[in-house]
């Protein structure tokens, strides 16, 4: 397994925050709060928001990838989009 259950939960949260419009549900937040304190959840939310803002600023200015990923040994272009946990 590439990611732990908690890591997949955090990735789902980040993706839900990144959706336009955002798609964060009460259940998703409750899941986070079962692993993190409220302060930790606020910090996680702030970090995700800053990265989203940085990405949108880059897009607005037409800034693109510098190609570092293309030169990494063993890099893969496949997506690692988090999938919901099973039933």
Residue pairs with C-beta under 8 A, 6 or more apart in sequence:
2 80
3 11
3 80
3 82
5 85
6 35
8 82
8 83
8 85
9 28
9 31
9 32
9 35
10 32
10 44
11 80
11 81
11 82
12 28
12 82
12 84
13 24
13 28
13 29
13 32
13 44
13 48
14 48
15 81
15 82
16 22
16 23
16 24
16 25
16 28
17 24
17 45
17 48
17 49
17 52
18 48
18 52
29 41
32 41
32 44
33 41
36 44
58 64
69 75
